[in-house]
């Protein structure tokens, strides 16, 4: 029989509460499986208003308590806590990763192969247009 720690399933994350085009956020403690839009959370740990010069209010004592018990933070919340010196450490990179396609070598062999493929496709298109016109 395996037991799972309840604290390992807890997450400190942002929940948007502002009106349309006026974003304000709560910092909430919630189950990691809950959506932030569900409204289900265990405790409000602070708030963040990016429009008011990044106004941040955190209950540092409660955040430290939940982190010591084993709760995890989202990347953005971690960066906000590092800014406010609630948590020590480096900021995390939270920007999405860019997917870069593989570059193909454009040597003489590959260039001629691409030209042949392009010529074949052009011939096929002209055949199709000739059939549809008649």
KOLNUMI-688202 format. One record per atom (N, C-alpha, C, CB): atom name; residue number from 1; z, x, y. Coordinates in Angstrom, 1 decimal, padded with zeros to 4 digits. Glycine has a CB too. Layout:
N
 atom   n     pz     px     py
   CA NUM      Z      X      Y
...
// end
This chain:
134
 atom   n     pz     px     py
    N   1  000.0  000.8 -001.2
   CA   1  000.0  000.0  000.0
    C   1  000.0  000.9  001.2
   CB   1  001.2 -001.0  000.0
    N   2 -000.9  000.7  002.2
   CA   2 -001.0  001.5  003.4
    C   2 -000.6  000.6  004.6
   CB   2 -002.4  002.0  003.6
    N   3  000.1  001.3  005.5
   CA   3  000.6  000.6  006.7
    C   3 -000.2  001.2  007.9
   CB   3  002.1  000.7  006.8
    N   4 -000.5  000.3  008.8
   CA   4 -001.2  000.8  010.0
    C   4 -000.3  000.6  011.1
   CB   4 -002.6  000.0  010.2
    N   5 -000.1  001.6  011.9
   CA   5  000.8  001.5  013.1
    C   5  000.2  000.5  014.1
   CB   5  001.0  002.9  013.7
    N   6  001.0 -000.4  014.6
   CA   6  000.5 -001.3  015.6
    C   6  000.1 -000.6  016.9
   CB   6  001.6 -002.4  015.9
    N   7  000.9  000.5  017.2
   CA   7  000.6  001.2  018.5
    C   7 -000.8  001.9  018.4
   CB   7  001.7  002.2  018.7
    N   8 -001.2  002.2  017.2
   CA   8 -002.5  002.9  017.1
    C   8 -003.7  001.9  017.4
   CB   8 -002.7  003.5  015.7
    N   9 -003.4  000.6  017.4
   CA   9 -004.4 -000.4  017.7
    C   9 -004.4 -000.8  019.1
   CB   9 -004.2 -001.5  016.8
    N  10 -003.5 -000.3  019.9
   CA  10 -003.3 -000.7  021.3
    C  10 -004.2  000.2  022.2
   CB  10 -001.9 -000.7  021.8
    N  11 -004.7 -000.4  023.3
   CA  11 -005.5  000.3  024.2
    C  11 -005.2 -000.1  025.7
   CB  11 -007.0  000.0  023.9
    N  12 -005.2  000.9  026.5
   CA  12 -005.0  000.6  028.0
    C  12 -006.4  000.7  028.6
   CB  12 -004.0  001.7  028.6
    N  13 -006.8 -000.4  029.2
   CA  13 -008.1 -000.5  029.7
    C  13 -008.2 -001.4  030.9
   CB  13 -009.1 -001.0  028.6
    N  14 -009.4 -001.4  031.6
   CA  14 -009.5 -002.2  032.8
    C  14 -010.0 -003.6  032.4
   CB  14 -010.5 -001.5  033.7
    N  15 -009.5 -004.6  033.2
   CA  15 -010.0 -006.0  033.0
    C  15 -010.4 -006.5  034.4
   CB  15 -008.9 -006.9  032.4
    N  16 -011.7 -006.9  034.5
   CA  16 -012.2 -007.3  035.8
    C  16 -011.6 -008.7  036.1
   CB  16 -013.7 -007.3  035.8
    N  17 -011.1 -008.8  037.3
   CA  17 -010.5 -010.1  037.8
    C  17 -011.1 -010.6  039.1
   CB  17 -009.0 -010.0  037.9
    N  18 -011.9 -009.8  039.7
   CA  18 -012.4 -010.2  041.0
    C  18 -013.5 -011.2  041.0
   CB  18 -013.0 -009.0  041.7
    N  19 -013.8 -011.8  042.1
   CA  19 -014.8 -012.8  042.3
    C  19 -016.2 -012.1  042.2
   CB  19 -014.7 -013.6  043.6
    N  20 -017.2 -012.9  042.2
   CA  20 -018.6 -012.4  042.1
    C  20 -018.8 -011.5  043.3
   CB  20 -019.6 -013.6  042.2
    N  21 -019.4 -010.3  043.0
   CA  21 -019.7 -009.2  044.0
    C  21 -018.4 -008.7  044.7
   CB  21 -020.6 -009.8  045.0
    N  22 -017.2 -009.0  044.2
   CA  22 -016.0 -008.4  044.8
    C  22 -015.2 -007.9  043.6
   CB  22 -015.2 -009.5  045.6
    N  23 -015.5 -006.7  043.1
   CA  23 -014.8 -006.3  041.9
    C  23 -013.4 -005.8  042.2
   CB  23 -015.6 -005.2  041.2
    N  24 -012.4 -006.3  041.4
   CA  24 -011.1 -005.8  041.4
    C  24 -010.7 -005.8  039.9
   CB  24 -010.0 -006.6  042.3
    N  25 -009.8 -004.9  039.5
   CA  25 -009.5 -004.7  038.1
    C  25 -008.0 -004.7  037.9
   CB  25 -010.1 -003.4  037.6
    N  26 -007.6 -005.2  036.8
   CA  26 -006.2 -005.0  036.3
    C  26 -006.2 -003.9  035.2
   CB  26 -005.6 -006.3  035.6
    N  27 -005.2 -003.1  035.2
   CA  27 -005.0 -002.2  034.1
    C  27 -004.1 -002.9  033.1
   CB  27 -004.4 -000.8  034.6
    N  28 -004.6 -003.2  031.9
   CA  28 -003.9 -004.0  030.9
    C  28 -003.7 -003.2  029.6
   CB  28 -004.6 -005.3  030.7
    N  29 -002.7 -003.6  028.9
   CA  29 -002.4 -003.1  027.5
    C  29 -002.9 -004.3  026.6
   CB  29 -000.9 -002.8  027.3
    N  30 -003.8 -004.0  025.7
   CA  30 -004.4 -005.0  024.8
    C  30 -004.7 -004.4  023.5
   CB  30 -005.7 -005.6  025.5
    N  31 -005.0 -005.2  022.5
   CA  31 -005.4 -004.8  021.2
    C  31 -006.8 -004.2  021.4
   CB  31 -005.4 -006.0  020.2
    N  32 -007.1 -003.2  020.7
   CA  32 -008.4 -002.5  020.9
    C  32 -009.6 -003.4  020.5
   CB  32 -008.5 -001.2  020.2
    N  33 -009.3 -004.4  019.6
   CA  33 -010.4 -005.2  019.1
    C  33 -010.7 -006.4  020.1
   CB  33 -010.0 -005.8  017.7
    N  34 -009.8 -006.7  021.0
   CA  34 -010.0 -007.8  022.0
    C  34 -011.0 -007.3  023.0
   CB  34 -008.7 -008.2  022.6
    N  35 -011.8 -008.3  023.4
   CA  35 -012.7 -008.0  024.6
    C  35 -011.8 -008.1  025.8
   CB  35 -013.9 -009.1  024.6
    N  36 -012.2 -007.4  026.9
   CA  36 -011.5 -007.5  028.1
    C  36 -011.7 -008.9  028.8
   CB  36 -011.9 -006.4  029.1
    N  37 -012.8 -009.5  028.4
   CA  37 -013.1 -010.8  029.0
    C  37 -012.3 -012.0  028.3
   CB  37 -014.6 -011.1  029.0
    N  38 -011.7 -011.7  027.2
   CA  38 -011.0 -012.7  026.5
    C  38 -009.7 -013.2  027.2
   CB  38 -010.6 -012.2  025.1
    N  39 -009.2 -012.3  028.0
   CA  39 -008.0 -012.7  028.7
    C  39 -006.7 -012.4  027.9
   CB  39 -008.0 -014.1  029.1
    N  40 -006.8 -012.0  026.7
   CA  40 -005.6 -011.7  025.9
    C  40 -005.2 -010.3  026.1
   CB  40 -006.0 -011.9  024.4
    N  41 -004.0 -010.2  026.6
   CA  41 -003.4 -008.8  026.8
    C  41 -001.9 -008.9  026.6
   CB  41 -003.8 -008.2  028.2
    N  42 -001.3 -007.8  026.4
   CA  42  000.2 -007.8  026.2
    C  42  001.0 -007.6  027.4
   CB  42  000.5 -006.7  025.2
    N  43  000.4 -006.7  028.3
   CA  43  001.2 -006.4  029.5
    C  43  000.2 -005.9  030.6
   CB  43  002.3 -005.3  029.2
    N  44  000.5 -006.3  031.8
   CA  44 -000.2 -005.8  033.0
    C  44  000.5 -004.5  033.5
   CB  44 -000.3 -006.8  034.2
    N  45 -000.3 -003.4  033.5
   CA  45  000.3 -002.1  033.8
    C  45 -000.1 -001.6  035.2
   CB  45 -000.1 -001.1  032.8
    N  46 -000.9 -002.4  035.9
   CA  46 -001.3 -001.9  037.3
    C  46 -002.6 -002.6  037.7
   CB  46 -001.5 -000.4  037.4
    N  47 -003.1 -002.2  038.8
   CA  47 -004.4 -002.7  039.3
    C  47 -005.2 -001.6  040.0
   CB  47 -004.2 -003.9  040.2
    N  48 -006.4 -001.9  040.2
   CA  48 -007.4 -000.9  040.8
    C  48 -008.4 -001.7  041.6
   CB  48 -008.0  000.0  039.8
    N  49 -008.5 -001.3  042.9
   CA  49 -009.5 -002.0  043.8
    C  49 -010.4 -001.0  044.3
   CB  49 -008.8 -002.8  044.9
    N  50 -011.6 -000.8  043.8
   CA  50 -012.5  000.2  044.2
    C  50 -013.1  000.0  045.6
   CB  50 -013.7  000.3  043.3
    N  51 -013.0 -001.2  046.1
   CA  51 -013.6 -001.6  047.5
    C  51 -012.6 -001.1  048.6
   CB  51 -013.8 -003.0  047.6
    N  52 -011.3 -001.1  048.3
   CA  52 -010.3 -000.7  049.3
    C  52 -010.0  000.8  049.2
   CB  52 -009.0 -001.5  049.1
    N  53 -011.0  001.6  049.3
   CA  53 -010.9  003.1  049.3
    C  53 -010.2  003.5  048.0
   CB  53 -010.1  003.6  050.5
    N  54 -010.6  002.8  046.9
   CA  54 -010.0  003.2  045.6
    C  54 -008.5  003.0  045.5
   CB  54 -010.3  004.6  045.3
    N  55 -008.0  001.9  046.1
   CA  55 -006.6  001.6  046.0
    C  55 -006.2  001.4  044.6
   CB  55 -006.3  000.3  046.8
    N  56 -005.1  002.2  044.2
   CA  56 -004.6  002.2  042.8
    C  56 -003.1  002.0  042.8
   CB  56 -005.0  003.5  042.0
    N  57 -002.7  001.1  042.0
   CA  57 -001.2  000.9  041.8
    C  57 -001.0  000.8  040.3
   CB  57 -000.7 -000.4  042.6
    N  58 -000.2  001.7  039.8
   CA  58  000.1  001.8  038.4
    C  58  001.6  001.8  038.2
   CB  58 -000.5  003.1  037.8
    N  59  002.1  001.2  037.1
   CA  59  003.4  001.2  036.7
    C  59  003.5  002.4  035.8
   CB  59  003.9 -000.1  035.9
    N  60  003.8  003.6  036.4
   CA  60  003.7  004.9  035.6
    C  60  004.7  004.9  034.5
   CB  60  003.9  006.0  036.6
    N  61  005.9  004.4  034.7
   CA  61  006.9  004.4  033.7
    C  61  006.5  003.7  032.4
   CB  61  008.2  003.8  034.2
    N  62  005.9  002.5  032.6
   CA  62  005.4  001.7  031.4
    C  62  004.2  002.4  030.8
   CB  62  005.1  000.3  031.9
    N  63  003.3  002.9  031.6
   CA  63  002.1  003.6  031.0
    C  63  002.6  004.8  030.1
   CB  63  001.2  004.1  032.1
    N  64  003.5  005.6  030.6
   CA  64  004.0  006.7  029.9
    C  64  004.7  006.2  028.6
   CB  64  005.0  007.6  030.7
    N  65  005.4  005.1  028.7
   CA  65  006.1  004.6  027.5
    C  65  005.0  004.2  026.4
   CB  65  006.9  003.3  027.8
    N  66  004.0  003.5  026.8
   CA  66  003.0  003.1  025.8
    C  66  002.2  004.2  025.3
   CB  66  002.1  002.0  026.4
    N  67  001.9  005.2  026.1
   CA  67  001.2  006.4  025.6
    C  67  002.1  007.2  024.6
   CB  67  000.8  007.3  026.8
    N  68  003.4  007.2  024.9
   CA  68  004.3  007.9  023.9
    C  68  004.4  007.2  022.6
   CB  68  005.7  008.1  024.6
    N  69  004.3  005.9  022.6
   CA  69  004.3  005.1  021.4
    C  69  003.0  005.2  020.6
   CB  69  004.6  003.6  021.7
    N  70  001.9  005.6  021.3
   CA  70  000.7  005.8  020.5
    C  70 -000.5  005.1  021.0
   CB  70  000.9  005.5  019.1
    N  71 -000.4  004.4  022.1
   CA  71 -001.5  003.6  022.7
    C  71 -002.6  004.6  023.2
   CB  71 -001.1  002.6  023.8
    N  72 -003.8  004.2  023.2
   CA  72 -004.9  005.1  023.7
    C  72 -005.4  004.5  025.1
   CB  72 -006.1  005.2  022.7
    N  73 -006.0  005.3  025.9
   CA  73 -006.6  004.9  027.1
    C  73 -008.1  004.9  027.0
   CB  73 -006.1  005.7  028.3
    N  74 -008.8  004.0  027.8
   CA  74 -010.2  004.1  027.9
    C  74 -010.5  005.3  028.8
   CB  74 -010.8  002.8  028.5
    N  75 -011.8  005.8  028.7
   CA  75 -012.2  006.9  029.5
    C  75 -011.9  006.8  031.0
   CB  75 -013.6  007.3  029.2
    N  76 -012.3  005.6  031.5
   CA  76 -012.2  005.4  033.0
    C  76 -010.7  005.3  033.4
   CB  76 -012.9  004.1  033.4
    N  77 -009.9  004.7  032.6
   CA  77 -008.5  004.6  032.9
    C  77 -007.8  006.0  032.8
   CB  77 -007.8  003.6  031.9
    N  78 -008.2  006.8  031.8
   CA  78 -007.7  008.1  031.7
    C  78 -008.0  008.9  033.0
   CB  78 -008.3  008.8  030.5
    N  79 -009.3  008.8  033.5
   CA  79 -009.6  009.5  034.7
    C  79 -008.8  009.0  035.9
   CB  79 -011.1  009.4  034.9
    N  80 -008.6  007.7  036.0
   CA  80 -007.8  007.2  037.1
    C  80 -006.4  007.7  037.0
   CB  80 -007.8  005.7  037.1
    N  81 -005.8  007.8  035.8
   CA  81 -004.4  008.3  035.6
    C  81 -004.3  009.8  035.9
   CB  81 -004.0  008.0  034.2
    N  82 -005.4  010.5  035.6
   CA  82 -005.4  012.0  036.0
    C  82 -005.4  012.1  037.5
   CB  82 -006.6  012.7  035.3
    N  83 -006.2  011.3  038.2
   CA  83 -006.3  011.3  039.6
    C  83 -004.9  011.1  040.3
   CB  83 -007.3  010.3  040.2
    N  84 -004.2  010.1  039.7
   CA  84 -002.9  009.7  040.3
    C  84 -001.7  010.6  039.7
   CB  84 -002.6  008.3  040.0
    N  85 -002.0  011.6  038.9
   CA  85 -001.1  012.5  038.4
    C  85 -000.1  011.8  037.4
   CB  85 -000.3  013.2  039.5
    N  86 -000.4  010.7  036.9
   CA  86  000.4  010.0  035.9
    C  86  000.3  010.7  034.6
   CB  86  000.0  008.5  035.7
    N  87 -000.9  011.2  034.2
   CA  87 -001.2  011.9  033.0
    C  87 -001.7  013.3  033.4
   CB  87 -002.1  011.1  032.1
    N  88 -001.3  014.3  032.6
   CA  88 -001.9  015.6  032.9
    C  88 -003.0  015.9  032.0
   CB  88 -000.8  016.7  032.7
    N  89 -004.0  016.6  032.4
   CA  89 -005.1  017.0  031.6
    C  89 -006.4  017.0  032.4
   CB  89 -005.3  016.0  030.5
    N  90 -007.5  017.2  031.7
   CA  90 -008.8  017.2  032.4
    C  90 -009.4  015.8  032.3
   CB  90 -009.7  018.2  031.8
    N  91 -010.3  015.5  033.3
   CA  91 -011.0  014.3  033.3
    C  91 -012.0  014.3  032.1
   CB  91 -011.7  014.0  034.6
    N  92 -012.4  013.1  031.6
   CA  92 -013.3  012.9  030.6
    C  92 -014.7  012.6  031.2
   CB  92 -012.9  011.8  029.6
    N  93 -015.7  012.9  030.5
   CA  93 -017.1  012.5  030.9
    C  93 -017.3  011.1  030.3
   CB  93 -018.2  013.6  030.4
    N  94 -017.4  010.1  031.2
   CA  94 -017.6  008.8  030.8
    C  94 -019.0  008.2  031.0
   CB  94 -016.6  007.9  031.5
    N  95 -019.9  009.0  031.6
   CA  95 -021.2  008.6  031.8
    C  95 -022.0  008.5  030.5
   CB  95 -022.0  009.5  032.8
    N  96 -022.9  007.5  030.4
   CA  96 -023.6  007.4  029.1
    C  96 -024.5  008.6  028.9
   CB  96 -024.5  006.2  029.1
    N  97 -024.6  009.0  027.6
   CA  97 -025.4  010.1  027.2
    C  97 -026.9  009.8  027.4
   CB  97 -025.1  010.6  025.8
    N  98 -027.7  010.7  027.9
   CA  98 -029.1  010.5  028.0
    C  98 -029.7  010.9  026.7
   CB  98 -029.7  011.3  029.2
    N  99 -030.6  010.1  026.3
   CA  99 -031.4  010.4  025.0
    C  99 -032.7  011.1  025.5
   CB  99 -031.6  009.2  024.1
    N 100 -032.8  012.3  025.1
   CA 100 -034.0  013.1  025.5
    C 100 -034.9  013.1  024.3
   CB 100 -033.7  014.5  026.0
    N 101 -036.1  012.7  024.5
   CA 101 -037.1  012.8  023.3
    C 101 -037.4  014.2  023.0
   CB 101 -038.4  012.0  023.7
    N 102 -037.8  014.4  021.8
   CA 102 -038.2  015.8  021.4
    C 102 -039.5  016.2  022.0
   CB 102 -038.3  015.9  019.8
    N 103 -039.5  017.4  022.5
   CA 103 -040.7  017.9  023.2
    C 103 -041.6  018.5  022.1
   CB 103 -040.4  019.0  024.3
    N 104 -042.9  018.1  022.1
   CA 104 -043.8  018.6  021.1
    C 104 -044.5  019.8  021.8
   CB 104 -044.8  017.6  020.7
    N 105 -044.8  020.8  020.9
   CA 105 -045.5  021.9  021.4
    C 105 -046.9  021.6  021.7
   CB 105 -045.4  023.1  020.4
    N 106 -047.4  022.0  022.8
   CA 106 -048.8  021.7  023.2
    C 106 -049.7  022.9  023.0
   CB 106 -048.9  021.2  024.7
    N 107 -049.7  023.4  021.8
   CA 107 -050.5  024.6  021.4
    C 107 -052.0  024.1  021.3
   CB 107 -050.0  025.3  020.1
    N 108 -052.9  025.1  021.0
   CA 108 -054.3  024.7  020.9
    C 108 -054.5  023.7  019.7
   CB 108 -055.1  026.0  020.7
    N 109 -053.8  023.9  018.6
   CA 109 -054.0  023.0  017.4
    C 109 -053.6  021.6  017.8
   CB 109 -053.3  023.5  016.2
    N 110 -052.4  021.5  018.4
   CA 110 -051.8  020.1  018.6
    C 110 -052.6  019.5  019.7
   CB 110 -050.4  020.2  019.0
    N 111 -053.1  020.2  020.7
   CA 111 -053.9  019.6  021.8
    C 111 -055.2  019.0  021.2
   CB 111 -054.2  020.6  022.9
    N 112 -055.9  019.7  020.3
   CA 112 -057.1  019.2  019.7
    C 112 -056.8  018.0  018.8
   CB 112 -057.9  020.3  018.9
    N 113 -055.7  018.0  018.1
   CA 113 -055.4  016.9  017.3
    C 113 -055.1  015.6  018.2
   CB 113 -054.1  017.2  016.4
    N 114 -054.5  015.8  019.3
   CA 114 -054.2  014.7  020.2
    C 114 -055.5  014.2  020.8
   CB 114 -053.3  015.1  021.3
    N 115 -056.4  015.1  021.1
   CA 115 -057.7  014.7  021.7
    C 115 -058.5  013.9  020.6
   CB 115 -058.5  015.9  022.1
    N 116 -058.5  014.3  019.4
   CA 116 -059.2  013.6  018.3
    C 116 -058.6  012.2  018.1
   CB 116 -059.1  014.3  017.0
    N 117 -057.3  012.1  018.1
   CA 117 -056.6  010.8  018.0
    C 117 -057.0  009.9  019.1
   CB 117 -055.1  011.0  017.9
    N 118 -057.0  010.4  020.4
   CA 118 -057.4  009.6  021.5
    C 118 -058.8  009.1  021.4
   CB 118 -057.2  010.4  022.8
    N 119 -059.7  010.0  020.9
   CA 119 -061.1  009.6  020.8
    C 119 -061.3  008.5  019.8
   CB 119 -062.0  010.8  020.4
    N 120 -060.5  008.6  018.7
   CA 120 -060.6  007.6  017.6
    C 120 -060.1  006.3  018.1
   CB 120 -059.8  008.0  016.4
    N 121 -059.1  006.3  018.9
   CA 121 -058.5  005.0  019.5
    C 121 -059.5  004.4  020.5
   CB 121 -057.2  005.3  020.1
    N 122 -060.2  005.2  021.3
   CA 122 -061.1  004.7  022.2
    C 122 -062.3  004.1  021.5
   CB 122 -061.6  005.9  023.2
    N 123 -062.8  004.7  020.4
   CA 123 -063.9  004.2  019.7
    C 123 -063.5  002.9  019.1
   CB 123 -064.3  005.2  018.6
    N 124 -062.3  002.8  018.6
   CA 124 -061.9  001.5  017.9
    C 124 -061.8  000.4  019.0
   CB 124 -060.5  001.7  017.3
    N 125 -061.3  000.7  020.2
   CA 125 -061.3 -000.3  021.3
    C 125 -062.7 -000.8  021.6
   CB 125 -060.5  000.3  022.5
    N 126 -063.6  000.1  021.7
   CA 126 -065.0 -000.3  022.1
    C 126 -065.6 -001.1  021.0
   CB 126 -065.9  001.0  022.4
    N 127 -065.3 -000.8  019.8
   CA 127 -065.8 -001.7  018.7
    C 127 -065.2 -003.1  018.8
   CB 127 -065.5 -001.0  017.3
    N 128 -063.9 -003.2  019.0
   CA 128 -063.3 -004.5  019.1
    C 128 -063.8 -005.3  020.3
   CB 128 -061.8 -004.3  019.3
    N 129 -064.1 -004.7  021.4
   CA 129 -064.6 -005.4  022.6
    C 129 -066.0 -005.8  022.3
   CB 129 -064.5 -004.5  023.9
    N 130 -066.8 -005.0  021.6
   CA 130 -068.2 -005.4  021.3
    C 130 -068.2 -006.6  020.3
   CB 130 -068.9 -004.2  020.6
    N 131 -067.3 -006.7  019.4
   CA 131 -067.2 -007.8  018.5
    C 131 -066.8 -009.0  019.2
   CB 131 -066.2 -007.5  017.3
    N 132 -065.9 -009.0  020.1
   CA 132 -065.4 -010.2  020.8
    C 132 -066.4 -010.7  021.8
   CB 132 -064.1 -009.9  021.5
    N 133 -067.3 -009.8  022.4
   CA 133 -068.3 -010.2  023.3
    C 133 -069.4 -011.0  022.7
   CB 133 -068.8 -009.0  024.1
    N 134 -069.8 -010.6  021.4
   CA 134 -070.9 -011.3  020.7
    C 134 -070.6 -012.5  020.0
   CB 134 -071.5 -010.3  019.8
// end
